[in-house]
Amino acid sequence: MKNIPSIQRSTTQPKDLAALRQAYQGWSNTPDPLTRLTRRLSTSLSLETQLGILAEEIGTTIPFDALSYRHQVANRDFVYATGMGGPHRCEYRLNLEGVCYGTLTLNRRQKFSDEELQGIEIFISVAICPLRNACQFMTIEQAALTAEATKNATRSSDNAYRFGG
């Protein structure tokens, strides 16, 4: 038998804990929109909740009149829409690692400037991974519900067969 040396425990460094507390306070109280968006998106795996958060955070920096999202998740059409549209729009196909996770469209009465479009793209780049996770969660959740329904239907038909139903 081989002897594995035990891991030596280091003593807690008060300065490290103070730095950790300070970093957390800065992270949780920052006015920075990207940090705030990241923090807020990490609180939910609900695609609808995440899209609401994304709409709120984009709206704090770049005004828009409507935001819509469309995607086929778990063989079902998922549509999220907020606001009333305008004649000008920007539309983004949300791709990550070669997989499409839907289409996000923003509308408003005035044309979007190049700087605003760049800002929207920055927000989307921060949100794409959490949106992907929410889509995957929805797919897994739907598969589990379908499997449970199939299992229950099979039990019912087995019981009907056994009892001459």
N, C-alpha and C positions, 0 to 999 in steps of 0.2 A: 504494500500500500504506500502510495506516495504522500508525503507530508506537504500540505499546502500552507504556507505561512499565512497567518491571519492578517487581515487588513488593519493597518494601524489607523486608529481614529485620531483625527486632528482636533485640536481644541477650538472651540468657537471663538472667532475673532470679533470682538465688539465693533470694531471699525467696519468689518465686512457686513455685519448685520445692519449697522447704521446706513451704510451705502445702499444696501438692498431696500431698506425702508424708504430712503430718499428716492431711489429709482422708481419704486412702486407709486409713491405719491406723485412724482412727475408724470408717470405713465397714466395714472388714473385721473389726473386733473388737467391734462394738457389741452390747450385750445387747438392744437394741431388737428386738422380735419382727417388726415389719413390715419393717425394713431387712434383717434376717436372712432373712425369707421371700423378699423381692425378690431378694436376692443368690443364694439357693439355687435359686429357680425359673429364674434366668437361665443355669443351668449345663446345662440339658437341654431338648430338644424332645420327649422321650418323655412322652406323656400319662400313662402309668402311673407313671413316676418323679415327675412333677410332683404327681400326686395323693397319692403317698406322702409327699412333702415337705409338702404342704398339711396332711395328716392329722397329721404329727408336730408341725408348728408350731401348729396349732389346739390340739392336745392339751397343749402346754406351758402354755397359758393357760386353756383351757376343757376340763374333763374330759368325755369322752364314751366310750361303750362300743363304738360301731360307726360307720363312715363308709362310705357307698356312693355311687357315681356311675354314671349311666346316660346314654348318648348314642348316637345313630346316626351313625357316622363312616364316610365312604366306603361308604355303603350296607351297613354292617355294624353289628350291635349291639356296643357296647363297654360292658363292665361292669367296675367296679373295686369291690372290697369288702374291708374290713378290720374285724376285731373281731366280737363277737357283740352283737346288738341288744338293746334294752330297750323297754319299753312307750311311752316318751315319745320323740317325734321332732320334728325341725325339718327342713323340706324347702325347698330353694331351686331355682328354675328360673334357670339362668345365662344371662341375656340381655345382649347387648352390641350396640349400634347396630342393634337390631331383629332380631338373629339369635340363636337359642337354641343354646347350647353345652352342653346337657345338664342333668341334675338331680342335685343334691348333697343327700344326706340324712344327718343325724346322729341317732343313737339313744342313749338311756341310760335307766337305771332311774329317775332323778329328773327332774322337770320342769325345763326350761331356764328360767332367770330372764330378765327383759327385758334386763338388762345383758349377760348371756351371749349372748343372741340378737344384740344390737348388736355385740358383739365378733366373733361369727362372721361377721356381715355385713361388718365392716371387713376381716377376713382375706379374704373372698371378693372384695371390691372390689379388693384388691391382686393377687389371683391370677387374675382373669378374663382379662386380656390375655394373660398367658403360657399359660393354658389354651386360649384361642382360637388362639394361634399353634401350639400342639401339635396341636390338632384339624386346623388347616389343613395342617400338615406331614404328618400322617397321611394326609389326603386326597390330597395331591400325591404322596406316596410310593406309595400304593396305585394311583393313576392311572399312575405310571411303571412299576410292576410289571405292571399289566394291559397296558399298551402293549407292553412288552417280550415278554410271553407271547404276545400277539397277533401280533407281528412274527415270533417264532420259529415259531409255528404256521403262519403264512402261508408262511414259507420251507420248512418241512417239506412242506406240501402242494404247493408249486411244484416242489420236487425230486422228489416222488413222481410228479407229472404228467409231468415231463420224462423221467424214466427208466422210464416205463411202469408205475409202481406203482399 
